[in-house]
């Protein structure tokens, strides 16, 4: 937990600094308007996660692997192969979890909290509804138990997931040629920004969080948006800026009756 927190703070500082000196896009809203709610919900989710789950996921991985439970234990996989498989399978499960939260109406209502952010920067990476965080942790533990994840593989997965979320939501400028190389391996801000477009066909793409291969393998990769990166409209059509930047309002988003839904229709 301490290692994850240290890496989180270090990356938060580095990426925030880069956003100031090397921004990709002009901000639609000031930090004063967006940061308080994003930081507040991040602290709320962190507190809930620590209180409700603590180090249970890591303990579960340790127990499952030592007792040779799950798929990895069944096939007797150990050492570095077990670490690599654990990381890859858990990362793939998060990819499918992300699709699930888009495709299931009741889960999409929760996930709208994340997509209702009218702009993107490093603080957007942890703007999620508390119930979504709890459900995600439960699904994650089911995955750990099912595969009998190696605890080191699980730790690497957690670090990469958190680091990836900070990085791919950040507003840092990466030149097109360099971006194309980086996104062969990990999700870049330009790649993930397409996923936050108000255009449904673009929202229905680029579901990966850390490593980028899953979108290519499963056919959900979109290389570019209909607009240039500087002109992509971020957020949801049915949310205005005021309700999207109030902590009380975004907590209540799942209860709102809104017009915009989600489907897998390609546009």
C-alpha positions as CSV (number, residue, x, y, z in Angstrom):
1,X,0.0,0.0,0.0
2,X,2.8,2.4,0.9
3,X,4.6,1.6,-2.4
4,X,1.4,2.3,-4.4
5,X,0.8,5.5,-2.6
6,X,4.4,6.7,-3.1
7,X,4.2,6.0,-6.9
8,X,0.8,7.7,-7.0
9,X,2.1,10.9,-5.4
10,X,5.3,10.9,-7.5
11,X,3.4,10.5,-10.8
12,X,0.7,13.0,-9.8
13,X,3.4,15.6,-9.2
14,X,5.3,14.8,-12.4
15,X,2.3,14.7,-14.7
16,X,0.7,17.8,-13.1
17,X,4.0,19.7,-13.7
18,X,4.1,18.5,-17.3
19,X,0.5,19.7,-17.8
20,X,1.5,23.2,-16.8
21,X,4.6,23.4,-19.0
22,X,3.6,21.1,-21.9
23,X,-0.2,21.1,-22.3
24,X,-1.8,19.2,-25.1
25,X,-5.1,21.1,-25.2
26,X,-6.4,24.4,-24.0
27,X,-8.6,23.8,-21.0
28,X,-12.3,24.4,-21.3
29,X,-12.7,24.9,-17.6
30,X,-10.3,26.2,-15.0
31,X,-8.6,23.9,-12.4
32,X,-10.4,25.9,-9.7
33,X,-13.7,24.7,-11.0
34,X,-12.8,21.0,-11.6
35,X,-10.1,20.0,-9.2
36,X,-12.0,20.4,-5.9
37,X,-14.6,17.8,-6.8
38,X,-12.1,15.4,-8.5
39,X,-9.7,15.5,-5.6
40,X,-12.6,15.2,-3.1
41,X,-14.0,12.1,-4.7
42,X,-10.6,10.6,-5.0
43,X,-10.0,11.0,-1.2
44,X,-13.5,9.6,-0.5
45,X,-12.9,6.6,-2.7
46,X,-9.5,6.0,-1.2
47,X,-10.9,6.1,2.3
48,X,-13.7,3.7,1.5
49,X,-11.3,1.3,-0.2
50,X,-9.0,1.3,2.8
51,X,-11.8,1.0,5.3
52,X,-13.8,-1.7,3.5
53,X,-11.0,-3.8,1.9
54,X,-7.6,-2.7,3.2
55,X,-5.0,-5.2,2.0
56,X,-7.5,-8.0,1.5
57,X,-6.9,-8.2,-2.3
58,X,-3.1,-8.7,-1.8
59,X,-3.8,-11.2,1.1
60,X,-6.2,-13.1,-1.2
61,X,-3.6,-13.3,-3.9
62,X,-0.9,-14.5,-1.5
63,X,-3.2,-17.2,-0.1
64,X,-4.5,-18.3,-3.5
65,X,-1.1,-18.6,-5.0
66,X,0.6,-20.3,-2.0
67,X,-2.3,-22.8,-1.8
68,X,-2.1,-23.4,-5.6
69,X,-5.7,-22.4,-6.1
70,X,-7.2,-21.1,-9.3
71,X,-6.0,-21.6,-12.9
72,X,-2.3,-20.8,-12.2
73,X,-2.2,-23.3,-9.3
74,X,-4.1,-25.9,-11.3
75,X,-1.4,-25.9,-14.0
76,X,1.4,-25.6,-11.5
77,X,2.8,-22.3,-13.0
78,X,5.4,-20.6,-10.8
79,X,8.0,-17.9,-10.8
80,X,8.3,-15.2,-13.6
81,X,5.7,-16.9,-15.9
82,X,3.2,-16.8,-13.0
83,X,3.9,-13.1,-12.4
84,X,3.5,-12.3,-16.1
85,X,0.3,-14.3,-16.6
86,X,-1.2,-12.8,-13.4
87,X,-0.5,-9.3,-14.7
88,X,-1.8,-9.9,-18.2
89,X,-5.0,-11.7,-17.2
90,X,-5.9,-9.2,-14.5
91,X,-5.3,-6.3,-16.9
92,X,-7.5,-8.1,-19.5
93,X,-10.2,-8.5,-17.0
94,X,-10.2,-4.8,-16.2
95,X,-10.6,-4.2,-20.0
96,X,-13.7,-6.4,-20.0
97,X,-14.9,-4.8,-16.8
98,X,-14.7,-1.4,-18.5
99,X,-16.8,-2.7,-21.3
100,X,-19.3,-4.2,-18.8
101,X,-19.7,-0.8,-17.1
102,X,-20.5,0.8,-20.5
103,X,-22.8,-2.0,-21.8
104,X,-25.0,-2.6,-18.7
105,X,-27.5,0.2,-18.2
106,X,-27.4,0.3,-14.4
107,X,-23.5,0.1,-14.3
108,X,-23.4,2.8,-17.1
109,X,-25.3,5.1,-14.7
110,X,-22.5,4.7,-12.2
111,X,-19.7,5.1,-14.8
112,X,-21.3,8.3,-16.1
113,X,-19.7,10.0,-13.1
114,X,-16.3,9.4,-14.8
115,X,-17.4,10.5,-18.3
116,X,-19.3,13.5,-17.0
117,X,-16.0,15.3,-16.4
118,X,-16.2,18.2,-19.0
119,X,-12.4,18.3,-19.4
120,X,-9.6,15.9,-19.0
121,X,-6.4,16.1,-16.9
122,X,-4.5,14.0,-14.4
123,X,-7.3,14.4,-11.8
124,X,-9.8,12.7,-14.1
125,X,-8.0,9.4,-13.7
126,X,-9.6,8.8,-10.3
127,X,-13.0,10.5,-10.7
128,X,-15.3,7.5,-10.2
129,X,-18.5,6.9,-8.3
130,X,-17.8,5.3,-4.9
131,X,-20.2,2.4,-5.7
132,X,-18.3,1.7,-8.9
133,X,-15.0,1.6,-6.9
134,X,-16.5,-1.0,-4.5
135,X,-17.9,-3.1,-7.3
136,X,-14.6,-2.9,-9.2
137,X,-12.7,-4.1,-6.1
138,X,-15.2,-7.0,-5.7
139,X,-14.8,-8.0,-9.3
140,X,-11.0,-7.7,-9.0
141,X,-11.0,-10.1,-6.0
142,X,-13.1,-12.6,-8.0
143,X,-10.5,-12.4,-10.7
144,X,-7.6,-12.9,-8.3
145,X,-9.3,-16.0,-6.8
146,X,-10.2,-17.5,-10.2
147,X,-6.7,-17.3,-11.6
148,X,-4.8,-17.8,-8.3
149,X,-2.8,-14.6,-9.0
150,X,0.8,-14.4,-8.0
151,X,1.0,-11.6,-5.4
152,X,3.9,-9.9,-7.2
153,X,2.0,-10.0,-10.4
154,X,-1.0,-8.5,-8.7
155,X,1.1,-5.7,-7.2
156,X,2.6,-4.9,-10.6
157,X,-0.9,-4.9,-12.0
158,X,-2.2,-2.5,-9.3
159,X,0.8,-0.1,-9.8
160,X,0.4,-0.2,-13.6
161,X,-3.4,0.4,-13.4
162,X,-3.0,3.4,-11.1
163,X,-0.1,4.8,-13.1
164,X,-1.9,4.2,-16.4
165,X,-5.0,5.9,-15.2
166,X,-3.0,9.0,-14.2
167,X,-1.0,9.0,-17.4
168,X,-3.7,8.4,-20.0
169,X,-6.1,11.0,-18.5
170,X,-3.3,13.7,-18.3
171,X,-3.2,16.7,-20.6
172,X,0.4,16.5,-21.6
173,X,1.6,17.0,-25.2
174,X,3.2,14.1,-26.9
175,X,4.1,14.5,-30.6
176,X,2.2,12.3,-33.0
177,X,5.1,10.2,-34.1
178,X,6.2,9.5,-30.5
179,X,2.6,8.9,-29.5
180,X,2.2,6.2,-32.1
181,X,5.2,4.3,-30.8
182,X,4.2,4.6,-27.1
183,X,0.6,3.5,-27.8
184,X,1.9,0.2,-29.3
185,X,2.6,-0.7,-25.6
186,X,0.6,1.5,-23.3
187,X,-2.5,3.7,-23.5
188,X,-1.5,7.3,-24.3
189,X,-3.5,10.4,-23.4
190,X,-4.4,11.0,-27.1
191,X,-5.6,7.4,-27.4
192,X,-7.8,7.6,-24.3
193,X,-9.1,11.0,-25.0
194,X,-11.0,9.6,-27.9
195,X,-12.8,7.3,-25.4
196,X,-14.0,10.5,-23.5
197,X,-15.5,12.1,-26.7
198,X,-19.2,13.0,-26.6
199,X,-19.5,11.1,-29.9
200,X,-21.0,7.7,-29.0
201,X,-19.1,5.8,-31.6
202,X,-15.9,7.2,-30.2
203,X,-16.9,6.5,-26.6
204,X,-17.4,3.0,-27.8
205,X,-13.7,2.4,-28.3
206,X,-10.3,2.3,-26.6
207,X,-11.4,0.6,-23.3
208,X,-7.9,-0.4,-22.2
209,X,-6.5,1.3,-19.1
210,X,-2.7,0.5,-19.0
211,X,-1.4,-1.8,-21.8
212,X,-3.1,-1.1,-25.1
213,X,-3.1,-4.5,-26.8
214,X,-6.6,-5.5,-25.7
215,X,-8.4,-3.0,-27.9
216,X,-6.4,-4.2,-30.9
217,X,-7.0,-7.9,-30.1
218,X,-10.7,-7.5,-29.5
219,X,-11.5,-5.0,-32.2
220,X,-12.3,-1.9,-30.1
221,X,-9.3,0.2,-31.1
222,X,-9.9,3.6,-32.7
223,X,-6.7,5.4,-33.9
224,X,-8.3,8.8,-34.3
225,X,-11.4,10.8,-33.6
226,X,-13.7,12.7,-36.1
227,X,-12.2,15.9,-34.7
228,X,-8.6,16.9,-34.1
229,X,-7.3,16.2,-30.6
230,X,-7.5,19.9,-29.8
231,X,-11.1,20.0,-30.8
232,X,-12.5,16.8,-29.3
233,X,-15.5,17.7,-27.2
234,X,-15.1,15.9,-23.8
235,X,-17.9,14.7,-21.5
236,X,-21.5,13.8,-22.0
237,X,-24.1,15.7,-24.1
238,X,-26.7,15.6,-21.3
239,X,-24.6,17.1,-18.5
240,X,-23.8,20.8,-18.2
241,X,-20.6,22.1,-16.6
242,X,-22.2,23.1,-13.3
243,X,-23.7,19.8,-12.4
244,X,-20.5,18.0,-13.6
245,X,-18.3,19.9,-11.1
246,X,-20.4,19.6,-7.9
247,X,-19.6,16.7,-5.6
248,X,-23.2,16.4,-4.5
249,X,-24.5,16.4,-8.0
250,X,-22.0,13.9,-9.4
251,X,-22.7,11.5,-6.5
252,X,-26.4,11.7,-7.5
253,X,-25.8,11.2,-11.2
254,X,-26.9,7.5,-11.2
255,X,-30.3,8.6,-10.0
256,X,-30.8,11.2,-12.7
257,X,-33.0,10.4,-15.7
258,X,-30.9,11.4,-18.7
259,X,-31.3,11.1,-22.4
260,X,-27.9,9.9,-23.4
261,X,-27.4,6.2,-23.0
262,X,-25.0,3.7,-24.4
263,X,-25.0,1.1,-27.1
264,X,-22.5,-0.9,-29.2
265,X,-23.7,0.5,-32.5
266,X,-20.8,1.7,-34.6
267,X,-21.1,5.2,-35.9
